[in-house]
Each structure stands twice: as structure tokens, then as C-alpha cells.
Amino acid sequence: MRTLRPIRRTLAVALAAGALLTASACGSDDLSSDDSSGSGDKGTVRLASQNFDEAVLVTTMYQQVLENAGYTVPDPTFVDTRDVYMAKFPGDFDVVPEYVAGIGDYLNIDQNGEDAKPVTTNDTDESLQAMQPLLDKAGITLLDPSPAASQNAFFVTKDYSEQNGVTKLSDLQGKSITLAAPPDCKGRSDCEGGLTGVYGIDIAKILPLGYATPETYKSVLDGESQLGETGTLDGTLDDQGLVLLEDDKGIQPAQNLVPAVSSDFLKDNPDVADPLNSLMAALDNQTLGELIAQVTVDRAKPEDVAKDFLQSKGLID
């Protein structure tokens, strides 16, 4: 992973930034948010997303481009895991910022059971085609996927990497590992399921500390766990003394950013597609990595980072 911004983050800054974002995102699992912003005349768009730095930033971009297009957008609802908002989407929510395989694999398991064969691969177009029946049944339409793709990834400390000769996930084969990750990691083919089934790693315990959270970083740094989960666009690892391991057997499917929209809502509000498609086209991995670093490293507010970027691209006034 490469970002063009120098990384200056210490663990103390990581903890502070994580706390700041949690507060600013107003994250909760009650799926209720009555505050609203914007005064558009095209109607209301209700957003929901996950409560980690990248998702908060991208969701804030959704909010700003939709408000600029004339929609009223209440403050987004942020939750810890996808299954919480998907239980009420479509229905309570109209649009959710998603990832191709993330939503595809969720719908596959939801509709076909825990033992369903995965429908997504590391090919975006192939995955989208395979997902279409699931999306149709759920009443969800995906807009244009972005070139930006944020895959799950796993890290260890630099000391652990050097002392054990570990630079890729296959180097952990046969080792007994404690993993710090989100609560929904167990059994997933891109998380515990893939680590055990494909890589032959003995995941002795999963600590449900979250995705790229200060608690997950700290757990690995303190030796409580050996392996932690983050994303391929995480620009904070080097400064913390952490290193990303190569997914050399490819358990991570295509995770391009993509807007997921209620099909009924889209039918009634077709104009919602243009600003979101334009946003997706403006993002790539390098750009998104730099923007995330402004939030996680420089501690800039997501709404300020989003506004500066969108204005620079002519996506908002």
C-alpha cells in the first residue's frame, strides 16, 4: 500500500483519533437518527454505514454530494457491523455505501445459509454478474463501482515479522494465532474461515476488538494477539511498528466501493444516481488512501476532508 502523505502517528494519537471519530460519527447500534442537515427540495435520502474511519469518510462524501444535488440527508446512522443496518435495508434506509464482495457475500449467506458457496471472486465484473439474482431478490440496485477497492488485510508487528520470518499469510501456516478482528470475522471466507481453511492457520481465539480500531492495534502491539485485521489502504501501520502481510493465496475478493440503493427508492428518485456515480469515478486507491490518512493520521474532521476533496473535483459547490 502506498500513500503520499508522511505518516507521523503514534499509538497515543491513534487512540485519540479513534475516540474522536467514534464521537463525531455518533455511532450506535440502535439505528435511530432524527437529526437532519441540508434543506433540499428533492426529498430525503437516509444513509447508513459502518463505523470505521474509511466508511465514515466515504459516507460523509455521500451525504455532501447528495445535499449538493438538492436532497435532504439526515445525519447518517453508523453501526459496528454490516448485518445491523442490512437488517433494515431496504426499508429504514435508502442508500448505503458498500463494497462489492462485502454486500454480495452478506446477501448470499443471508439468502442461502452459512454453508452457501461464495459467489464473489477477485474479479469485479464476474462478482457483480454472480450477485445479480441476490440483489434482485433483496430489492437492491448497485450503481457504478469505483476504481477504488479497499480489501481486508492482516498485520503483525515488525518485530514478530522479523523474528519469525513472516511477510505473507502463508508463513503463518500451522501456527497457533490469536486474532484481533471484528465480531463477524468467524467463519467468513475473507477472515477466520479463509485463514484456517485456505492458509492452514490455527486461529486459537478471536478477540472481537473491531476493524482497524485503536483497540485492535494495541492488542497486537501489546502481544495479546499476534494478528490484527485492517484494510489495504491503512496508512498508519508503519509509524506504529506494524506490517501488512501479503494475501498470497488470494482469499480477499473484489471490494470496489459501490453505492447500494433501494431499488424502489431509485425508481422514484432516479436523479440520486448521478452524483454518486460521479463520486465513485473520482476515487482511486491512491486518492482514497491520502484522504483516509488526513483523518487517521492528521486528525482532520471527516466532513472537512470530504468537503475539500469534493470541491477540488467540482463535485459540490
Buried (B, 14 or more C-beta within 10 A) or exposed (E): BEBEBEBEBEBEBBBBBBEBBBEBBBBBEEBEBEEEEBEBEEBBBBBBBBBBBBBBBBBBBBBBBBBBBBBBBBBBBBBBBBEBBBEEBBEBBBBBBBBBBBBBBBBBBBEEEEEBEBBBBBEBEBBBEBBEEBBEEBBBBBBBBBBBBBBBBBBBBBEBBEEEEBBBBBBBEEBEBBBBBBBBBBBBBBBBBBBBEBBBBEBEEBBBBBBBBBBBBBBBBEEBBBBBBBBBBBBBBBBBBBBBBEBEBEBBBBBBBBBBBBBBBBEEBEEBBEBBBBBBBBBEBBBBBBBBBBBBBBEBBBBEBBBEBBEEBEBBE
